[in-house]
């Protein structure tokens, strides 16, 4: 079933109505928060000795509590993140917390392989790494921490987070919830740890520490490169610039709706969100017409595009952090354009080299590139994805075109005829994750991602066939 903006709004209302909304800021001592990285790792190591010996049922009880607490505190976490980072919007962040609580895999993801034959029984078991080091972003701070923790604890690990300094208040509140969930289920404290003041130095200590054997990094290309250079096993969820291709066979009206809904979700912060559109020439005008007349898009003039470039990018071409995750009305206001509240997205037609198109902005600014035909659209979309192999989208009823696009774009995620967030299980099938390891090849991470495979052999016994 298609998920449209009205459905999103209805779900938000339902979620908020069912939740016990908390209005006060968190106070008092927070569990799992340390002054320095070495202390945090030592505490997590002691907790892991307990976790690894807990039964799967006991771990699942902790995870059940994390899910419950995530739902109960979803509005608090969403509000804290928006206030602290200035990015995204509260209703959509509530939905993301609800989604991760319900659709992040737990212990059911830890499965055993077996071979049984004349020479006995061999098992492949999934065991924990131990203490995992994790680097988390400012875009989805608490979502990433809670989602990671569910999978890591399910696998028998504990985790030390070096959270983004601009989202540390929100991140540490999430860490505290995880430890409360563990204690309430009879587990240890410090199953998740973080720092009061994370720095690049504390990140370096974590990545070189002898007790950290696996590092999971969710962030930009720089942090992923650092992890891969650490000498440790690394899971890297890096950047993307997901293109949405529209061919002449698509349902153009639905494509316009899906693309705008995906692009504007949480003000375009999700790394999987549509960042630009490549459409065959015959449908571009119709597509843009639906976007403007039915989907709350503002068509920017060339002069306004130039002002946006000067505003959202620095003179050196980097992102203006004050613009990331802001809504369309705010961005337009920054260049002196006043629009009504129903404007959700800024669109324009441009060449693929336009910096508002070629760069991953993480803002509801959507450039549309005109292609001569499908072959041209395919070539331009692949160029715009920049080899990140992260996410891409296509709107088409032509199976051959979809297949060719899938092979050419070669991304961890490919969404067909739906908004981008269908990839995370919202309006689509499959589990939820906020760490998509495109660069290191794991793809959508889950509990089994955070395990080591171990072969257990019983020769000439236990074969009862």
Phi and psi in degrees as a GROMACS rama.xvg file:
@    title "Ramachandran Plot"
@    xaxis  label "Phi"
@    yaxis  label "Psi"
@TYPE xy
-68.7232  144.657  UNK-2
-109.566  115.134  UNK-3
-107.562  177.003  UNK-4
-62.7081  -35.8543  UNK-5
-64.7462  -39.583  UNK-6
-63.194  -40.2547  UNK-7
-59.1324  -46.2897  UNK-8
-63.6583  -39.2801  UNK-9
-64.635  -41.354  UNK-10
-65.5787  -40.7053  UNK-11
-57.7722  -46.5255  UNK-12
-60.9833  -41.4284  UNK-13
-66.3334  -44.0182  UNK-14
-60.3414  -48.2126  UNK-15
-66.8933  -32.7155  UNK-16
-67.7106  -33.5101  UNK-17
-84.8019  -18.8208  UNK-18
-85.9312  154.059  UNK-19
-88.4335  97.9777  UNK-20
-75.3956  131.085  UNK-21
-105.647  128.858  UNK-22
-104.676  -17.4292  UNK-23
-91.0555  147.876  UNK-24
-70.6509  149.199  UNK-25
-64.8109  140.053  UNK-26
-131.542  168.85  UNK-27
84.2432  178.665  UNK-28
-66.664  136.027  UNK-29
-104.086  138.313  UNK-30
-77.5134  140.004  UNK-31
82.6619  9.68415  UNK-32
-106.871  126.423  UNK-33
-124.927  164.092  UNK-34
-80.5834  -31.5606  UNK-35
-140.452  161.471  UNK-36
-67.9648  -38.6829  UNK-37
-61.7196  -40.2284  UNK-38
-64.1854  -41.9659  UNK-39
-62.5572  -43.9317  UNK-40
-66.1433  -41.3594  UNK-41
-61.0161  -42.3155  UNK-42
-66.5704  -42.4539  UNK-43
-64.8415  -34.1528  UNK-44
-64.6027  -42.2941  UNK-45
-64.6327  -41.0245  UNK-46
-65.4893  -34.5626  UNK-47
-67.6734  -29.2369  UNK-48
-60.5996  -32.3593  UNK-49
-80.6369  -46.9739  UNK-50
-59.3485  -42.8621  UNK-51
-66.4467  -22.1011  UNK-52
-96.8839  -0.152235  UNK-53
-79.0155  148.906  UNK-54
-69.3599  163.378  UNK-55
-61.6305  -36.246  UNK-56
-63.6918  -39.9298  UNK-57
-66.8665  -40.8959  UNK-58
-62.5066  -39.5225  UNK-59
-65.7646  -31.0667  UNK-60
-64.2832  -40.2073  UNK-61
-61.4051  -46.1473  UNK-62
-63.35  -39.6505  UNK-63
-58.7242  -40.9746  UNK-64
-67.345  -37.9992  UNK-65
-62.1216  -43.1937  UNK-66
-60.0816  -46.4479  UNK-67
-62.4496  -46.8644  UNK-68
-66.488  -32.9275  UNK-69
-62.5729  -44.6895  UNK-70
-64.6714  -44.0554  UNK-71
-65.1154  -31.137  UNK-72
-108.484  13.8562  UNK-73
-59.5146  -43.6796  UNK-74
-67.7557  -39.5081  UNK-75
-62.2027  -49.0822  UNK-76
-62.6098  -40.9223  UNK-77
-64.1402  -45.6964  UNK-78
-65.8924  -41.4116  UNK-79
-61.5098  -43.3012  UNK-80
-63.9118  -43.8944  UNK-81
-65.2996  -43.0177  UNK-82
-67.8873  -38.358  UNK-83
-77.3797  -41.3953  UNK-84
-97.7013  -20.9081  UNK-85
73.2389  15.7166  UNK-86
-121.707  149.636  UNK-87
78.7324  -171.198  UNK-88
-139.01  149.758  UNK-89
-61.7954  -49.1304  UNK-90
-57.6684  -42.78  UNK-91
-70.2577  -33.5061  UNK-92
-69.0883  -33.1761  UNK-93
-59.5341  -45.6187  UNK-94
-60.9961  -39.3375  UNK-95
-65.2418  -38.7305  UNK-96
-68.163  -39.7445  UNK-97
-61.2356  -42.7231  UNK-98
-64.0211  -47.6239  UNK-99
-65.751  -35.342  UNK-100
-63.8401  -34.3665  UNK-101
-93.7048  -27.7176  UNK-102
-124.967  10.6876  UNK-103
-83.4905  124.631  UNK-104
-63.495  144.244  UNK-105
-111.429  -135.687  UNK-106
-66.0392  -20.1583  UNK-107
-63.7462  -15.7928  UNK-108
-82.5243  -11.8866  UNK-109
-91.8015  104.857  UNK-110
-119.554  158.996  UNK-111
-111.035  135.491  UNK-112
-98.3841  151.357  UNK-113
-146.735  145.157  UNK-114
-123.348  130.511  UNK-115
-128.044  131.094  UNK-116
-160.505  -166.577  UNK-117
-59.6102  -26.9459  UNK-118
-98.2702  14.3847  UNK-119
119.359  -149.393  UNK-120
-131.218  131.92  UNK-121
-124.964  131.532  UNK-122
-116.009  144.368  UNK-123
-110.774  110.381  UNK-124
-104.456  148.877  UNK-125
-99.1226  113.334  UNK-126
-111.92  163.447  UNK-127
-75.5577  156.663  UNK-128
-77.7472  -36.4334  UNK-129
127.694  -112.772  UNK-130
-100.877  122.556  UNK-131
-98.3874  137.51  UNK-132
-95.5968  132.107  UNK-133
-130.734  136.513  UNK-134
-112.304  128.042  UNK-135
-122.733  155.731  UNK-136
-93.1561  172.423  UNK-137
-85.7021  -17.9553  UNK-138
-74.38  -42.6018  UNK-139
-131.05  64.8714  UNK-140
-65.1838  -61.1383  UNK-141
-72.0365  -32.7981  UNK-142
-60.7859  -45.8609  UNK-143
-65.5203  -43.1794  UNK-144
-63.3295  -46.4944  UNK-145
-68.3422  -42.1178  UNK-146
-64.8688  -46.7143  UNK-147
-59.2435  -45.3023  UNK-148
-61.5304  -40.4981  UNK-149
-58.3851  -49.2568  UNK-150
-68.5921  -40.8199  UNK-151
-68.7288  -42.168  UNK-152
-68.9279  -38.8002  UNK-153
-56.5779  -35.2108  UNK-154
-83.3725  -1.60771  UNK-155
93.4174  12.3377  UNK-156
-96.4307  165.991  UNK-157
-115.589  172.09  UNK-158
-143.802  140.928  UNK-159
-113.79  122.827  UNK-160
-98.3593  132.993  UNK-161
-105.437  88.6287  UNK-162
-76.4037  161.188  UNK-163
-65.9422  129.188  UNK-164
-57.6601  -28.9311  UNK-165
-78.7966  -3.51795  UNK-166
-132.278  28.2463  UNK-167
-70.6721  -34.4704  UNK-168
-63.4791  -46.4928  UNK-169
-66.5224  -43.9466  UNK-170
-61.9516  -44.7847  UNK-171
-70.7253  -30.1959  UNK-172
-63.2163  -39.9929  UNK-173
-65.2169  -41.6068  UNK-174
-60.6217  -42.0752  UNK-175
-59.9805  -42.1911  UNK-176
-61.3919  -39.4503  UNK-177
-62.6905  -43.5692  UNK-178
-70.5327  -35.9756  UNK-179
-59.8303  -42.8544  UNK-180
-61.6398  -39.4159  UNK-181
-66.6663  -48.2342  UNK-182
-61.8831  -39.8379  UNK-183
-66.9766  -22.8169  UNK-184
-97.7629  8.25637  UNK-185
85.9872  12.2829  UNK-186
-92.3731  -179.592  UNK-187
-83.7725  163.182  UNK-188
-76.8255  160.534  UNK-189
70.7308  27.838  UNK-190
-68.0545  -23.7786  UNK-191
-132.445  135.267  UNK-192
-130.638  155.243  UNK-193
-152.072  178.83  UNK-194
-113.245  152.356  UNK-195
-66.3224  -38.2803  UNK-196
-137.44  81.2382  UNK-197
-68.0935  145.374  UNK-198
-139.462  174.757  UNK-199
-63.1438  -35.2289  UNK-200
-63.9683  -43.5723  UNK-201
-66.1083  -32.8316  UNK-202
-64.578  -42.3912  UNK-203
-63.3706  -40.4192  UNK-204
-61.2944  -44.5097  UNK-205
-61.093  -43.9294  UNK-206
-73.4489  -15.7832  UNK-207
-110.925  1.69904  UNK-208
-72.7174  138.061  UNK-209
-64.1045  -24.1061  UNK-210
-91.9513  2.7975  UNK-211
-106.73  112.545  UNK-212
-106.084  -12.8139  UNK-213
-138.757  134.678  UNK-214
-122.793  128.342  UNK-215
-113.848  115.702  UNK-216
-115.461  127.311  UNK-217
-118.854  109.572  UNK-218
175.201  -153.985  UNK-219
-81.0125  179.143  UNK-220
-63.0157  -30.8556  UNK-221
-63.9165  -45.6876  UNK-222
-69.7506  -35.0257  UNK-223
-66.8745  -41.2375  UNK-224
-60.8485  -41.1185  UNK-225
-62.5019  -40.7504  UNK-226
-65.0316  -43.0959  UNK-227
-70.2041  -15.5781  UNK-228
-97.0676  4.48811  UNK-229
-81.1301  -15.9659  UNK-230
84.9426  -0.511162  UNK-231
-103.911  163.235  UNK-232
-63.6558  129.031  UNK-233
-123.509  138.58  UNK-234
-113.699  113.812  UNK-235
-114.536  115.642  UNK-236
-104.703  96.8522  UNK-237
-101.254  -155.175  UNK-238
-77.8726  164.745  UNK-239
-149.156  166.081  UNK-240
-143.158  66.4004  UNK-241
-63.0582  119.845  UNK-242
-87.1775  148.737  UNK-243
-112.945  115.858  UNK-244
-95.1988  136.118  UNK-245
-125.801  121.331  UNK-246
-105.275  179.94  UNK-247
-72.6994  -11.1386  UNK-248
-91.627  -7.84247  UNK-249
-68.7463  156.51  UNK-250
-77.3205  99.0683  UNK-251
-65.1109  -39.8306  UNK-252
-62.6119  -45.7244  UNK-253
-67.4204  -38.0545  UNK-254
-60.1333  -42.868  UNK-255
-60.1542  -44.9018  UNK-256
-63.7683  -48.7474  UNK-257
-63.5507  -43.4795  UNK-258
-65.0852  -44.5044  UNK-259
-68.5174  -40.302  UNK-260
-60.9291  -42.9993  UNK-261
-69.0884  -42.4382  UNK-262
-64.7857  -35.0805  UNK-263
-93.5166  -4.63603  UNK-264
-62.6371  123.623  UNK-265
50.3452  39.8277  UNK-266
56.017  35.4188  UNK-267
72.4597  18.9078  UNK-268
-71.2815  -36.0227  UNK-269
-57.5649  137.539  UNK-270
-65.6839  -20.0858  UNK-271
-86.2821  -8.37776  UNK-272
-66.6884  151.296  UNK-273
-60.5664  121.111  UNK-274
-102.745  -23.2964  UNK-275
-159.827  165  UNK-276
-123.24  138.109  UNK-277
-119.839  118.45  UNK-278
-128.87  144.075  UNK-279
-65.8958  147.747  UNK-280
-55.0313  -36.3215  UNK-281
-66.9676  -15.6857  UNK-282
-117.121  -3.64076  UNK-283
-60.1497  -48.9317  UNK-284
-64.0847  -42.0973  UNK-285
-64.3984  -42.8994  UNK-286
-60.3848  -47.7716  UNK-287
-67.7571  -33.0474  UNK-288
-63.3651  -44.6344  UNK-289
-64.4344  -38.4956  UNK-290
-62.7067  -41.2232  UNK-291
-75.5226  -47.4038  UNK-292
-80.8775  -26.0381  UNK-293
-121.835  -18.1392  UNK-294
-117.47  14.2702  UNK-295
70.1733  35.3975  UNK-296
-98.2603  147.001  UNK-297
-107.79  124.895  UNK-298
-87.1605  110.999  UNK-299
-83.3217  137.203  UNK-300
-76.1229  171.271  UNK-301
-61.5327  -40.5585  UNK-302
-63.1868  -42.2305  UNK-303
-68.5725  -34.6401  UNK-304
-61.3224  -43.993  UNK-305
-62.4554  -39.8168  UNK-306
-66.2605  -38.2467  UNK-307
-63.7933  -42.8001  UNK-308
-58.4585  -44.3243  UNK-309
-69.2103  -21.3228  UNK-310
-93.3782  -48.0698  UNK-311
-85.7718  -12.8067  UNK-312
-119.686  147.218  UNK-313
-79.5687  167.939  UNK-314
-56.7871  -25.4835  UNK-315
-89.4917  2.83531  UNK-316
89.0157  4.31682  UNK-317
-81.8351  163.579  UNK-318
-70.7964  137.757  UNK-319
-79.7483  108.674  UNK-320
-61.0797  -21.6699  UNK-321
-73.2192  -10.5928  UNK-322
-103.352  -21.4799  UNK-323
-62.6493  131.65  UNK-324
73.2383  12.6588  UNK-325
-87.8547  154.364  UNK-326
-78.4975  165.311  UNK-327
-61.677  -40.6987  UNK-328
-62.0091  -41.643  UNK-329
-65.3052  -43.9604  UNK-330
-62.0612  -42.5713  UNK-331
-66.2117  -37.7898  UNK-332
-60.6766  -31.2935  UNK-333
-65.9581  -22.8161  UNK-334
-108.287  16.7467  UNK-335
82.8178  19.7074  UNK-336
-108.428  124.294  UNK-337
-100.067  127.306  UNK-338
-134.071  159.921  UNK-339
-70.9249  168.249  UNK-340
-64.9922  -21.5275  UNK-341
-80.4587  0.186796  UNK-342
-78.693  118.751  UNK-343
-107.291  -24.1846  UNK-344
-148.609  146.686  UNK-345
-104.374  124.435  UNK-346
-123.638  161.336  UNK-347
-168.255  162.618  UNK-348
-100.344  135.615  UNK-349
-159.076  173.78  UNK-350
-79.7781  154.968  UNK-351
-61.9631  -25.4009  UNK-352
-76.8343  -11.2854  UNK-353
-55.3609  128.166  UNK-354
-61.2924  -24.0354  UNK-355
-72.6661  -12.48  UNK-356
-107.277  -44.5729  UNK-357
-77.5646  -22.114  UNK-358
-97.5457  145.625  UNK-359
-77.8112  106.988  UNK-360
-89.8175  -32.7969  UNK-361
58.3949  45.3802  UNK-362
-143.099  153.335  UNK-363
-75.3951  59.3378  UNK-364
-117.904  120.397  UNK-365
-126.54  103.487  UNK-366
-83.0867  141.815  UNK-367
-112.997  122.305  UNK-368
-100.899  129.809  UNK-369
-89.2621  130.022  UNK-370
-116.017  148.565  UNK-371
-65.8325  -41.1903  UNK-372
-158.519  -173.341  UNK-373
-63.741  -40.996  UNK-374
-58.8036  -43.1459  UNK-375
-66.8344  -41.0078  UNK-376
-62.1918  -42.4107  UNK-377
-60.2177  -46.563  UNK-378
-63.1077  -42.7575  UNK-379
-70.0659  -37.7217  UNK-380
-64.6063  -42.4308  UNK-381
-61.577  -42.1946  UNK-382
-61.142  -43.5213  UNK-383
-68.692  -27.0693  UNK-384
-72.619  -17.6467  UNK-385
60.7194  23.0858  UNK-386
71.2892  16.1284  UNK-387
-70.2326  -24.6862  UNK-388
57.9591  35.624  UNK-389
-94.5649  -76.0033  UNK-390
-143.732  153.409  UNK-391
-156.679  164.395  UNK-392
-140.939  151.605  UNK-393
-145.671  142.4  UNK-394
-120.399  109.981  UNK-395
-165.166  151.384  UNK-396
-109.538  7.55463  UNK-397
-97.4558  108.937  UNK-398
-61.4662  -38.2345  UNK-399
-64.1894  -40.6669  UNK-400
-64.5477  -42.6092  UNK-401
-61.5414  -42.3648  UNK-402
-64.9996  -44.9634  UNK-403
-62.0212  -41.3887  UNK-404
-64.2803  -44.4955  UNK-405
-59.1866  -42.8486  UNK-406
-70.5943  -39.1691  UNK-407
-73.4625  -41.0695  UNK-408
-78.82  -33.8169  UNK-409
53.8601  48.2709  UNK-410
-99.8453  161.688  UNK-411
-65.5691  -29.8443  UNK-412
-128.877  134.083  UNK-413
-135.616  117.453  UNK-414
-104.043  128.708  UNK-415
-110.086  123.079  UNK-416
56.6405  44.771  UNK-417
-161.278  163.493  UNK-418
-65.4  157.5  UNK-419
-57.5415  -34.7299  UNK-420
-69.9557  -8.89387  UNK-421
-60.2101  -26.4743  UNK-422
-64.0604  -24.1235  UNK-423
-97.8566  12.5276  UNK-424
90.4957  5.04903  UNK-425
-98.4033  99.5026  UNK-426
83.4023  11.2055  UNK-427
-148.238  167.009  UNK-428
-82.7928  160.951  UNK-429
108.749  169.823  UNK-430
-86.8549  170.533  UNK-431
-102.436  143.247  UNK-432
-152.836  154.852  UNK-433
-118.288  11.1275  UNK-434
-124.585  104.645  UNK-435
-110.508  102.637  UNK-436
-87.6619  76.1145  UNK-437
-73.5965  -40.9905  UNK-438
-70.1636  -36.8593  UNK-439
-97.3279  -1.19721  UNK-440
94.4315  -3.85703  UNK-441
-74.2605  -21.683  UNK-442
71.4577  -139.409  UNK-443
-72.3605  115.387  UNK-444
-79.428  151.886  UNK-445
-152.156  -172.465  UNK-446
-54.3302  -42.862  UNK-447
-65.1795  -23.1201  UNK-448
-62.8233  -29.2789  UNK-449
-98.2723  34.1849  UNK-450
-127.04  160.18  UNK-451
-107.454  138.549  UNK-452
-82.6499  135.282  UNK-453
-131.297  132.368  UNK-454
-97.486  126.604  UNK-455
-117.783  118.511  UNK-456
-115.272  128.518  UNK-457
-116.115  105.509  UNK-458
-85.4798  136.315  UNK-459
60.7856  23.3362  UNK-460
-145.876  162.945  UNK-461
62.9288  18.577  UNK-462
-100.361  110.541  UNK-463
-117.247  22.158  UNK-464
